[in-house]
Amino acid sequence: MLREVTLHADWCEMTMSMMREKQFEACERRLFAHPGVGLFAPEATEADAQALLAGSFDDVGGKSRHTLATLEGLRAAVMERLPKEALYISAGEMQLVERLLINDGELLLGDWDDLGAAEALVSRLWCSFHAEGDDWTLLLPQALHDPLARAIAAEEAQGARERLLRYDATIHGLLYIAGLLHSAQPIGFFMHDVMREDGPLAMQIARRYLQASFEYVTDANGDLILLHPGLADPYRLVGGERADGGIFTLELSQEMIAGGMNGILPEEQPLNEALCGALNGALRPEYELGEAAEDLRMLAKQGVGLKEMENVMASMLAVLPTRAMKDALERLYLCTPHWMGLKTALSH
């Protein structure tokens, strides 16, 4: 999902839980900006084709600004790619596709957690989105029902899903350790380990999977930079690359990899437990203990100052901060491994 980066002077507005809400709101805005007509709809016009291209995964490097799209061309590209692409979509997208096929291509969206997957299906030009009052509907055209049903029932589909699960866990783990990743290696891993093939189509499907499954921004070259959801200011880390332009190689232990996949490193466990113990029973009603501690840990990982972290903690509390709380926060600040901002070759 595209990250719309908005920086604030107040770190209370840039915690992971706050950014998650803003991501959903941004996703909602983009869906509401959808042309409202599907690529395969009989009423679609050539003007709609241009708008659909501009809001799709196909608009790589601003392609829509200098390419005249046609309905015929876009439809042909979708149909040609679909049998292979349908094997490699995110778990959230797969759930929505299965529900759409069961419900004859029409699904009322009732869960905010479905918005990211719904936007991805719209961006693939498979679905269209309509909003009428509080009713948000995702539509899958009849022309794609049989091709999608055949693709997800194919003999190789189960193996592909299992490889995707392992891939997702690995990339999420690396993002927890590094904070951000340039997409070159994840795309290479995807083609080699998940799809087990190469070529332009495989590269395109890999890129689209990353866009659907991870938060990202793009760099000056149009390449994807994958982000951990807790990283508030990716450009701060992107700007921290080595001055000599060299490649930084990080040797990862099995413990680090496992910790990254679990969302907390072994050395962070006692720090987190101490902070949770200090905050327990003192938070305002809208905060959950684990979420509050995680928000503070994410700030520590990106090098936010202790004073700023104290201000964020104080905003979460229903009481004045105690000495135990301040001490636990200071240990978290001092001992939490920082994200590195890697232009990276990671080896393990």
C-alpha positions as a Python dict, from the first residue, in 0.01 Angstrom:
ca = {
    (1, 'M'): (0, 0, 0),
    (2, 'L'): (135, 341, -96),
    (3, 'R'): (254, 541, 207),
    (4, 'E'): (148, 905, 195),
    (5, 'V'): (417, 1058, 415),
    (6, 'T'): (302, 1355, 623),
    (7, 'L'): (552, 1474, 879),
    (8, 'H'): (450, 1650, 1202),
    (9, 'A'): (649, 1841, 1460),
    (10, 'D'): (470, 1639, 1727),
    (11, 'W'): (581, 1273, 1750),
    (12, 'C'): (245, 1193, 1914),
    (13, 'E'): (107, 1218, 1559),
    (14, 'M'): (369, 982, 1416),
    (15, 'T'): (337, 672, 1633),
    (16, 'M'): (271, 343, 1453),
    (17, 'S'): (-91, 326, 1572),
    (18, 'M'): (-159, 683, 1452),
    (19, 'M'): (7, 616, 1117),
    (20, 'R'): (-202, 301, 1074),
    (21, 'E'): (-518, 509, 1104),
    (22, 'K'): (-384, 764, 857),
    (23, 'Q'): (-296, 487, 612),
    (24, 'F'): (-655, 361, 617),
    (25, 'E'): (-783, 716, 568),
    (26, 'A'): (-548, 768, 271),
    (27, 'C'): (-657, 435, 122),
    (28, 'E'): (-1019, 542, 162),
    (29, 'R'): (-950, 872, -18),
    (30, 'R'): (-784, 692, -309),
    (31, 'L'): (-1073, 447, -341),
    (32, 'F'): (-1324, 733, -343),
    (33, 'A'): (-1122, 893, -624),
    (34, 'H'): (-1168, 579, -836),
    (35, 'P'): (-1353, 649, -1165),
    (36, 'G'): (-1640, 432, -1043),
    (37, 'V'): (-1654, 223, -1357),
    (38, 'G'): (-1470, -104, -1408),
    (39, 'L'): (-1236, -179, -1696),
    (40, 'F'): (-1467, -453, -1827),
    (41, 'A'): (-1794, -262, -1774),
    (42, 'P'): (-2000, -211, -2094),
    (43, 'E'): (-2036, 159, -2011),
    (44, 'A'): (-1659, 216, -1981),
    (45, 'T'): (-1521, 477, -2222),
    (46, 'E'): (-1176, 551, -2360),
    (47, 'A'): (-1158, 848, -2120),
    (48, 'D'): (-1220, 603, -1836),
    (49, 'A'): (-931, 392, -1966),
    (50, 'Q'): (-687, 678, -1908),
    (51, 'A'): (-816, 739, -1555),
    (52, 'L'): (-803, 366, -1477),
    (53, 'L'): (-442, 344, -1595),
    (54, 'A'): (-345, 643, -1380),
    (55, 'G'): (-482, 472, -1068),
    (56, 'S'): (-340, 128, -1139),
    (57, 'F'): (-25, -69, -1066),
    (58, 'D'): (49, -34, -1439),
    (59, 'D'): (124, 336, -1396),
    (60, 'V'): (494, 272, -1329),
    (61, 'G'): (702, 587, -1342),
    (62, 'G'): (401, 802, -1432),
    (63, 'K'): (338, 606, -1752),
    (64, 'S'): (-16, 748, -1778),
    (65, 'R'): (122, 1099, -1829),
    (66, 'H'): (279, 1013, -2164),
    (67, 'T'): (86, 703, -2277),
    (68, 'L'): (-258, 699, -2436),
    (69, 'A'): (-448, 409, -2280),
    (70, 'T'): (-721, 216, -2458),
    (71, 'L'): (-981, -18, -2316),
    (72, 'E'): (-875, -290, -2558),
    (73, 'G'): (-509, -262, -2460),
    (74, 'L'): (-573, -261, -2085),
    (75, 'R'): (-820, -550, -2105),
    (76, 'A'): (-578, -758, -2311),
    (77, 'A'): (-296, -694, -2061),
    (78, 'V'): (-515, -798, -1767),
    (79, 'M'): (-632, -1120, -1935),
    (80, 'E'): (-282, -1215, -2051),
    (81, 'R'): (-132, -1166, -1704),
    (82, 'L'): (-418, -1302, -1493),
    (83, 'P'): (-359, -1683, -1499),
    (84, 'K'): (-9, -1635, -1357),
    (85, 'E'): (-74, -1324, -1147),
    (86, 'A'): (-370, -1480, -966),
    (87, 'L'): (-135, -1736, -811),
    (88, 'Y'): (66, -1458, -646),
    (89, 'I'): (-171, -1218, -474),
    (90, 'S'): (-175, -1127, -106),
    (91, 'A'): (-372, -1328, 148),
    (92, 'G'): (-614, -1038, 195),
    (93, 'E'): (-674, -1015, -178),
    (94, 'M'): (-729, -1391, -203),
    (95, 'Q'): (-993, -1378, 70),
    (96, 'L'): (-1178, -1099, -110),
    (97, 'V'): (-1155, -1279, -447),
    (98, 'E'): (-1300, -1597, -296),
    (99, 'R'): (-1585, -1401, -134),
    (100, 'L'): (-1651, -1213, -459),
    (101, 'L'): (-1675, -1539, -655),
    (102, 'I'): (-1913, -1686, -398),
    (103, 'N'): (-2128, -1368, -403),
    (104, 'D'): (-2154, -1345, -781),
    (105, 'G'): (-1900, -1066, -808),
    (106, 'E'): (-2044, -817, -558),
    (107, 'L'): (-1920, -762, -205),
    (108, 'L'): (-2021, -508, 59),
    (109, 'L'): (-1708, -399, 246),
    (110, 'G'): (-1771, -384, 619),
    (111, 'D'): (-1423, -403, 768),
    (112, 'W'): (-1153, -137, 750),
    (113, 'D'): (-895, -414, 741),
    (114, 'D'): (-1028, -510, 396),
    (115, 'L'): (-958, -167, 244),
    (116, 'G'): (-593, -231, 158),
    (117, 'A'): (-672, -555, -23),
    (118, 'A'): (-971, -394, -197),
    (119, 'E'): (-751, -110, -321),
    (120, 'A'): (-497, -363, -450),
    (121, 'L'): (-765, -548, -651),
    (122, 'V'): (-880, -215, -795),
    (123, 'S'): (-519, -126, -876),
    (124, 'R'): (-477, -456, -1060),
    (125, 'L'): (-776, -344, -1275),
    (126, 'W'): (-968, -654, -1170),
    (127, 'C'): (-1233, -480, -960),
    (128, 'S'): (-1419, -153, -938),
    (129, 'F'): (-1528, 33, -625),
    (130, 'H'): (-1856, 213, -561),
    (131, 'A'): (-1969, 412, -257),
    (132, 'E'): (-2327, 505, -182),
    (133, 'G'): (-2369, 655, 161),
    (134, 'D'): (-2221, 412, 411),
    (135, 'D'): (-2234, 123, 164),
    (136, 'W'): (-1896, 56, 2),
    (137, 'T'): (-1914, -209, -269),
    (138, 'L'): (-1642, -399, -451),
    (139, 'L'): (-1739, -541, -790),
    (140, 'L'): (-1567, -817, -990),
    (141, 'P'): (-1672, -827, -1358),
    (142, 'Q'): (-1824, -1144, -1496),
    (143, 'A'): (-1546, -1167, -1756),
    (144, 'L'): (-1295, -1246, -1480),
    (145, 'H'): (-1499, -1501, -1281),
    (146, 'D'): (-1404, -1815, -1472),
    (147, 'P'): (-1038, -1720, -1532),
    (148, 'L'): (-989, -1640, -1162),
    (149, 'A'): (-1172, -1952, -1046),
    (150, 'R'): (-954, -2170, -1269),
    (151, 'A'): (-634, -1995, -1161),
    (152, 'I'): (-687, -2024, -786),
    (153, 'A'): (-795, -2388, -821),
    (154, 'A'): (-492, -2482, -1035),
    (155, 'E'): (-268, -2765, -923),
    (156, 'E'): (25, -2533, -851),
    (157, 'A'): (-182, -2285, -646),
    (158, 'Q'): (-135, -2455, -307),
    (159, 'G'): (242, -2468, -341),
    (160, 'A'): (247, -2103, -445),
    (161, 'R'): (46, -2003, -135),
    (162, 'E'): (286, -2190, 93),
    (163, 'R'): (588, -2020, -64),
    (164, 'L'): (415, -1682, -31),
    (165, 'L'): (363, -1739, 342),
    (166, 'R'): (733, -1806, 392),
    (167, 'Y'): (828, -1509, 175),
    (168, 'D'): (596, -1272, 365),
    (169, 'A'): (738, -1381, 700),
    (170, 'T'): (1093, -1326, 575),
    (171, 'I'): (1032, -979, 430),
    (172, 'H'): (834, -866, 736),
    (173, 'G'): (1120, -990, 952),
    (174, 'L'): (1381, -803, 748),
    (175, 'L'): (1171, -487, 761),
    (176, 'Y'): (1153, -512, 1139),
    (177, 'I'): (1532, -538, 1154),
    (178, 'A'): (1615, -274, 890),
    (179, 'G'): (1318, -33, 890),
    (180, 'L'): (1315, -12, 511),
    (181, 'L'): (1435, -215, 213),
    (182, 'H'): (1499, -124, -147),
    (183, 'S'): (1280, -351, -359),
    (184, 'A'): (1560, -490, -579),
    (185, 'Q'): (1645, -782, -350),
    (186, 'P'): (1285, -863, -245),
    (187, 'I'): (1188, -874, -613),
    (188, 'G'): (1483, -1102, -686),
    (189, 'F'): (1390, -1330, -393),
    (190, 'F'): (1029, -1337, -512),
    (191, 'M'): (1120, -1440, -865),
    (192, 'H'): (1377, -1700, -755),
    (193, 'D'): (1218, -1849, -442),
    (194, 'V'): (843, -1795, -492),
    (195, 'M'): (773, -1791, -865),
    (196, 'R'): (1084, -1992, -956),
    (197, 'E'): (1111, -1816, -1289),
    (198, 'D'): (1245, -1494, -1432),
    (199, 'G'): (1167, -1259, -1717),
    (200, 'P'): (972, -934, -1757),
    (201, 'L'): (635, -1085, -1657),
    (202, 'A'): (776, -1240, -1341),
    (203, 'M'): (937, -910, -1246),
    (204, 'Q'): (611, -726, -1307),
    (205, 'I'): (411, -972, -1095),
    (206, 'A'): (670, -950, -817),
    (207, 'R'): (654, -571, -811),
    (208, 'R'): (274, -575, -802),
    (209, 'Y'): (280, -823, -514),
    (210, 'L'): (506, -592, -312),
    (211, 'Q'): (277, -297, -382),
    (212, 'A'): (-24, -497, -263),
    (213, 'S'): (140, -649, 44),
    (214, 'F'): (372, -388, 198),
    (215, 'E'): (379, -17, 269),
    (216, 'Y'): (609, 161, 28),
    (217, 'V'): (725, 490, -120),
    (218, 'T'): (906, 536, -449),
    (219, 'D'): (1250, 687, -502),
    (220, 'A'): (1365, 924, -775),
    (221, 'N'): (1408, 629, -1015),
    (222, 'G'): (1056, 500, -955),
    (223, 'D'): (1186, 201, -756),
    (224, 'L'): (987, 83, -456),
    (225, 'I'): (1123, 136, -105),
    (226, 'L'): (945, -103, 132),
    (227, 'L'): (871, 39, 477),
    (228, 'H'): (803, -100, 820),
    (229, 'P'): (462, 35, 934),
    (230, 'G'): (627, 201, 1233),
    (231, 'L'): (878, 404, 1030),
    (232, 'A'): (744, 760, 1036),
    (233, 'D'): (1002, 938, 820),
    (234, 'P'): (1150, 706, 556),
    (235, 'Y'): (1338, 988, 384),
    (236, 'R'): (1537, 1041, 702),
    (237, 'L'): (1677, 689, 666),
    (238, 'V'): (1700, 695, 287),
    (239, 'G'): (1915, 1007, 322),
    (240, 'G'): (2140, 823, 565),
    (241, 'E'): (2298, 593, 307),
    (242, 'R'): (2674, 560, 303),
    (243, 'A'): (2848, 861, 157),
    (244, 'D'): (3066, 642, -65),
    (245, 'G'): (2760, 477, -217),
    (246, 'G'): (2884, 138, -102),
    (247, 'I'): (2675, -164, -18),
    (248, 'F'): (2622, -236, 348),
    (249, 'T'): (2600, -609, 424),
    (250, 'L'): (2434, -719, 744),
    (251, 'E'): (2503, -1068, 878),
    (252, 'L'): (2184, -1196, 1040),
    (253, 'S'): (2176, -1459, 1311),
    (254, 'Q'): (1889, -1706, 1333),
    (255, 'E'): (1781, -1531, 1654),
    (256, 'M'): (1761, -1195, 1476),
    (257, 'I'): (1562, -1342, 1189),
    (258, 'A'): (1320, -1517, 1426),
    (259, 'G'): (1285, -1201, 1633),
    (260, 'G'): (1217, -993, 1325),
    (261, 'M'): (947, -1236, 1214),
    (262, 'N'): (791, -1224, 1562),
    (263, 'G'): (800, -844, 1570),
    (264, 'I'): (1043, -813, 1861),
    (265, 'L'): (1413, -898, 1890),
    (266, 'P'): (1544, -1112, 2178),
    (267, 'E'): (1729, -818, 2335),
    (268, 'E'): (1411, -608, 2317),
    (269, 'Q'): (1198, -855, 2514),
    (270, 'P'): (1311, -756, 2867),
    (271, 'L'): (1292, -386, 2777),
    (272, 'N'): (936, -432, 2653),
    (273, 'E'): (834, -632, 2960),
    (274, 'A'): (976, -369, 3195),
    (275, 'L'): (793, -89, 3012),
    (276, 'C'): (465, -282, 3009),
    (277, 'G'): (502, -346, 3381),
    (278, 'A'): (557, 24, 3450),
    (279, 'L'): (264, 138, 3232),
    (280, 'N'): (16, -129, 3339),
    (281, 'G'): (-300, 27, 3484),
    (282, 'A'): (-189, 385, 3411),
    (283, 'L'): (-295, 431, 3048),
    (284, 'R'): (-586, 632, 2919),
    (285, 'P'): (-888, 417, 2818),
    (286, 'E'): (-824, 447, 2442),
    (287, 'Y'): (-478, 286, 2470),
    (288, 'E'): (-401, -84, 2495),
    (289, 'L'): (-91, -176, 2692),
    (290, 'G'): (81, -377, 2419),
    (291, 'E'): (6, -118, 2152),
    (292, 'A'): (135, 170, 2365),
    (293, 'A'): (460, -13, 2442),
    (294, 'E'): (501, -105, 2074),
    (295, 'D'): (448, 257, 1967),
    (296, 'L'): (725, 370, 2202),
    (297, 'R'): (958, 91, 2087),
    (298, 'M'): (907, 193, 1722),
    (299, 'L'): (1006, 551, 1811),
    (300, 'A'): (1320, 424, 1981),
    (301, 'K'): (1411, 213, 1676),
    (302, 'Q'): (1413, 521, 1451),
    (303, 'G'): (1625, 729, 1685),
    (304, 'V'): (1365, 968, 1828),
    (305, 'G'): (1504, 1167, 2121),
    (306, 'L'): (1432, 1075, 2481),
    (307, 'K'): (1250, 1403, 2550),
    (308, 'E'): (1018, 1347, 2255),
    (309, 'M'): (954, 989, 2368),
    (310, 'E'): (871, 1113, 2719),
    (311, 'N'): (617, 1354, 2568),
    (312, 'V'): (455, 1071, 2371),
    (313, 'M'): (441, 850, 2681),
    (314, 'A'): (289, 1130, 2888),
    (315, 'S'): (15, 1175, 2625),
    (316, 'M'): (-83, 810, 2673),
    (317, 'L'): (-111, 829, 3050),
    (318, 'A'): (-406, 895, 3277),
    (319, 'V'): (-164, 985, 3559),
    (320, 'L'): (161, 1177, 3589),
    (321, 'P'): (465, 976, 3475),
    (322, 'T'): (634, 794, 3764),
    (323, 'R'): (1006, 741, 3816),
    (324, 'A'): (962, 372, 3724),
    (325, 'M'): (799, 470, 3394),
    (326, 'K'): (1074, 718, 3309),
    (327, 'D'): (1347, 468, 3397),
    (328, 'A'): (1188, 194, 3185),
    (329, 'L'): (1150, 437, 2894),
    (330, 'E'): (1511, 552, 2924),
    (331, 'R'): (1636, 191, 2914),
    (332, 'L'): (1418, 135, 2606),
    (333, 'Y'): (1568, 447, 2448),
    (334, 'L'): (1928, 351, 2526),
    (335, 'C'): (1920, -20, 2449),
    (336, 'T'): (1682, -66, 2156),
    (337, 'P'): (1865, -145, 1827),
    (338, 'H'): (1810, 132, 1573),
    (339, 'W'): (1690, 94, 1218),
    (340, 'M'): (1971, 141, 973),
    (341, 'G'): (1827, 281, 652),
    (342, 'L'): (1982, 22, 428),
    (343, 'K'): (2064, 55, 61),
    (344, 'T'): (2130, -300, 132),
    (345, 'A'): (2252, -641, 46),
    (346, 'L'): (2130, -858, 330),
    (347, 'S'): (2290, -1198, 376),
    (348, 'H'): (2191, -1474, 611),
}
